[in-house]
């Protein structure tokens, strides 16, 4: 956080249990909170998704376990549906990464690419997915995005 005098102050520090090495930008949710990913740390040290309030309270929403993904190296997109979308570098059924959808309550749905590693999400915090094609389910109750168009 920067004061009006230009003094930079630390809002929060990662300690490993709540994540470590955040590489992607934060994205602001429709609730006004900020959401982000850490590429390591968390319960399994495979990365995490966290929530940061405007007053600086950090909450670890979930830890990646390998099965649901491993090492998110970019931020997330806020979809027009109010859900968050992102990718992990590794993990999933083929250890080639996952595409995930996170609901605002922290529920995670994942999909694994069938053969090739996934490309990272855009790394601009203001990116917002505006169109998407839903073809295969991430879970029994949530659709997967197989293509998306992003704008700033």
Secondary structure as a PSIPRED ss2 file (coil, helix, strand):
# PSIPRED VFORMAT (PSIPRED V4.0)

   1 X C   1.000  0.000  0.000
   2 X E   0.000  0.000  1.000
   3 X C   1.000  0.000  0.000
   4 X C   1.000  0.000  0.000
   5 X C   1.000  0.000  0.000
   6 X C   1.000  0.000  0.000
   7 X C   1.000  0.000  0.000
   8 X E   0.000  0.000  1.000
   9 X C   1.000  0.000  0.000
  10 X C   1.000  0.000  0.000
  11 X C   1.000  0.000  0.000
  12 X C   1.000  0.000  0.000
  13 X C   1.000  0.000  0.000
  14 X C   1.000  0.000  0.000
  15 X C   1.000  0.000  0.000
  16 X E   0.000  0.000  1.000
  17 X C   1.000  0.000  0.000
  18 X C   1.000  0.000  0.000
  19 X E   0.000  0.000  1.000
  20 X E   0.000  0.000  1.000
  21 X C   1.000  0.000  0.000
  22 X C   1.000  0.000  0.000
  23 X C   1.000  0.000  0.000
  24 X C   1.000  0.000  0.000
  25 X C   1.000  0.000  0.000
  26 X C   1.000  0.000  0.000
  27 X E   0.000  0.000  1.000
  28 X E   0.000  0.000  1.000
  29 X C   1.000  0.000  0.000
  30 X C   1.000  0.000  0.000
  31 X C   1.000  0.000  0.000
  32 X C   1.000  0.000  0.000
  33 X C   1.000  0.000  0.000
  34 X E   0.000  0.000  1.000
  35 X E   0.000  0.000  1.000
  36 X E   0.000  0.000  1.000
  37 X E   0.000  0.000  1.000
  38 X E   0.000  0.000  1.000
  39 X C   1.000  0.000  0.000
  40 X E   0.000  0.000  1.000
  41 X C   1.000  0.000  0.000
  42 X C   1.000  0.000  0.000
  43 X C   1.000  0.000  0.000
  44 X C   1.000  0.000  0.000
  45 X C   1.000  0.000  0.000
  46 X C   1.000  0.000  0.000
  47 X C   1.000  0.000  0.000
  48 X E   0.000  0.000  1.000
  49 X E   0.000  0.000  1.000
  50 X E   0.000  0.000  1.000
  51 X E   0.000  0.000  1.000
  52 X E   0.000  0.000  1.000
  53 X C   1.000  0.000  0.000
  54 X C   1.000  0.000  0.000
  55 X C   1.000  0.000  0.000
  56 X C   1.000  0.000  0.000
  57 X C   1.000  0.000  0.000
  58 X E   0.000  0.000  1.000
  59 X E   0.000  0.000  1.000
  60 X E   0.000  0.000  1.000
  61 X E   0.000  0.000  1.000
  62 X E   0.000  0.000  1.000
  63 X E   0.000  0.000  1.000
  64 X C   1.000  0.000  0.000
  65 X C   1.000  0.000  0.000
  66 X E   0.000  0.000  1.000
  67 X C   1.000  0.000  0.000
  68 X C   1.000  0.000  0.000
  69 X E   0.000  0.000  1.000
  70 X E   0.000  0.000  1.000
  71 X C   1.000  0.000  0.000
  72 X C   1.000  0.000  0.000
  73 X C   1.000  0.000  0.000
  74 X C   1.000  0.000  0.000
  75 X C   1.000  0.000  0.000
  76 X C   1.000  0.000  0.000
  77 X E   0.000  0.000  1.000
  78 X E   0.000  0.000  1.000
  79 X E   0.000  0.000  1.000
  80 X C   1.000  0.000  0.000
  81 X C   1.000  0.000  0.000
  82 X C   1.000  0.000  0.000
  83 X C   1.000  0.000  0.000
  84 X E   0.000  0.000  1.000
  85 X E   0.000  0.000  1.000
  86 X E   0.000  0.000  1.000
  87 X E   0.000  0.000  1.000
  88 X C   1.000  0.000  0.000
  89 X C   1.000  0.000  0.000
  90 X E   0.000  0.000  1.000
  91 X C   1.000  0.000  0.000
  92 X C   1.000  0.000  0.000
  93 X C   1.000  0.000  0.000
  94 X C   1.000  0.000  0.000
  95 X C   1.000  0.000  0.000
  96 X C   1.000  0.000  0.000
  97 X C   1.000  0.000  0.000
  98 X E   0.000  0.000  1.000
  99 X E   0.000  0.000  1.000
 100 X E   0.000  0.000  1.000
 101 X E   0.000  0.000  1.000
 102 X E   0.000  0.000  1.000
 103 X C   1.000  0.000  0.000
 104 X C   1.000  0.000  0.000
 105 X C   1.000  0.000  0.000
 106 X C   1.000  0.000  0.000
 107 X C   1.000  0.000  0.000
 108 X E   0.000  0.000  1.000
 109 X E   0.000  0.000  1.000
 110 X E   0.000  0.000  1.000
 111 X E   0.000  0.000  1.000
 112 X E   0.000  0.000  1.000
 113 X C   1.000  0.000  0.000
 114 X C   1.000  0.000  0.000
 115 X C   1.000  0.000  0.000
 116 X C   1.000  0.000  0.000
 117 X C   1.000  0.000  0.000
 118 X C   1.000  0.000  0.000
 119 X C   1.000  0.000  0.000
 120 X C   1.000  0.000  0.000
 121 X C   1.000  0.000  0.000
 122 X C   1.000  0.000  0.000
 123 X C   1.000  0.000  0.000
 124 X C   1.000  0.000  0.000
 125 X C   1.000  0.000  0.000
 126 X C   1.000  0.000  0.000
 127 X C   1.000  0.000  0.000
 128 X E   0.000  0.000  1.000
 129 X E   0.000  0.000  1.000
 130 X E   0.000  0.000  1.000
 131 X E   0.000  0.000  1.000
 132 X E   0.000  0.000  1.000
 133 X E   0.000  0.000  1.000
 134 X E   0.000  0.000  1.000
 135 X E   0.000  0.000  1.000
 136 X E   0.000  0.000  1.000
 137 X E   0.000  0.000  1.000
 138 X C   1.000  0.000  0.000
 139 X C   1.000  0.000  0.000
 140 X C   1.000  0.000  0.000
 141 X C   1.000  0.000  0.000
 142 X C   1.000  0.000  0.000
 143 X E   0.000  0.000  1.000
 144 X E   0.000  0.000  1.000
 145 X E   0.000  0.000  1.000
 146 X E   0.000  0.000  1.000
 147 X E   0.000  0.000  1.000
 148 X E   0.000  0.000  1.000
 149 X E   0.000  0.000  1.000
 150 X E   0.000  0.000  1.000
 151 X E   0.000  0.000  1.000
 152 X C   1.000  0.000  0.000
